[in-house]
Amino acid sequence: MKVHEYQAKEILGRYQVAVPKGKVAFSAEQAYAIAKELGGTVVVKAQIHAGGRGKGTFTDGFKGGVKLAKTADDAAEFAKKMLGNTLVTHQTGPAGRQVQKVYLTEAANIAREYYLGIVLDRAKQMNVIMSSTEGGVEIEKVAAEAPEKILKTWIDPLVGIQPFHARQIAFGLGFTGEAFKECVKLVAALYKAHEDTDSTLTEINPLILTDDGHVVALDAKMAFDDNSMYRHPDIMEMRDLTEEDPLEV
């Protein structure tokens, strides 16, 4: 089962993973009010269960499912153009997905972008934490073009994540000083969230270093084991049937 970005960030926030402030809107009017509340300059993000939203195109020709709005009026205008419209990305296929909600978050001053993801390595029967300095790019593209830039850290399920694992990742990404400490804390928190929620995929792309030296999960993607959802009724409530194949539902 997949959830939207805003729902993944809500879950990660419970584990003290640093994420930008944000709220979901179902109308242009709500988007305007939220943008005002967040200080005016926000990022408006179409919410669909697919990647590549920023580079996607709507069927009416409007480009980009992720837009920087410098004013509340701009945020309302972007929301108006996205809501009810169909967004086509490389992951949706030509049919695209209809946008029924948008997520507005604080705008961040980005110094650098990174990738951080957790998935099961079936061959080794262990979770693997993948990290890379090539953030903001699909990990498949990095794997194909520059595989040496992907750092892999395997976690023994009998031992679990240890402090040295998180430090190894932070070192590998080149963090220093306070940012190094924040990265170590974020990696440990992210792994705990992944394990506690029976997640099959937890991905932060991009993980960013801000201009003022903070490490923040700018985007978030989570998918869960359907067979475990009886243990997580709170996550089950996040299921969006409109994003799933009607025949499978």
C-alpha positions, 0 to 999 in steps of 0.5 A: 500500500502506498501513501501520498507525500504529505501522509509519509511526512506525517508518519516520519514527523512522528519519529522526529525526522526533520521535514518542512512545515506543510498542509494539504489543500483541496481547493484554491481557497484553502491553498491561499489560506495555507500559503498565508499561514506559512508566510507567503512563499511556498512550494505547491506539490500535486499529490499523486502516487507517482514520481517525476511530478516536477517534470510532469505535464498536465493534459491541458499543457500546464507543465510541472506538478511542483511549483514555487509560489512567491505569494499566496495569490500565486499558490492559489493560482497554481492549485487552481491549475492542478486540482481536477487536472490530470498529471502525466509523468514517466511513472503514471503512463500516458493515461496520467493521474487526476490530482485531487489534492495539493500539498503546500510546504515551506520553501527551503534554501537548498545548499545541496541535495542527497538521496536516502532510501531503505528497501529490502535486499532479497538476495542478502535477506537484509534491509539496505540503506542506500545513500547518494550525493546525487539527490533530486535524480531518480535512483535508477538513473544514478545506478545506470550512469554512476553506480559508484555514487551509491553507498549501500549499508546493509542492516542485520535484522538480528542486530538492527541499526547501530550508531556506526551505521548512521555515522558511516552514511553521514561520512559517506555523504560528506557531512561535517559538524552539526550537519553530521550530527543531524544526519546521524539522527535522521538516518536512525529515526528514518530506519526506526520509522521504516521498521515500526510501520512495516514499510517496504520502501522508505525514500527521501529524494531529495534529502537536503542541506539548507543554507543555514546548515540543517539536514531536512527531508524535502520529499518523502515516499513510503510504501507498506506491506499490505499483509501487515496493515491489520497492525497499523489501522492509523496507516490503513486509514490513509489508503486512497482508493482513487489512486489504485486500480479499480479491478484490484480494489 
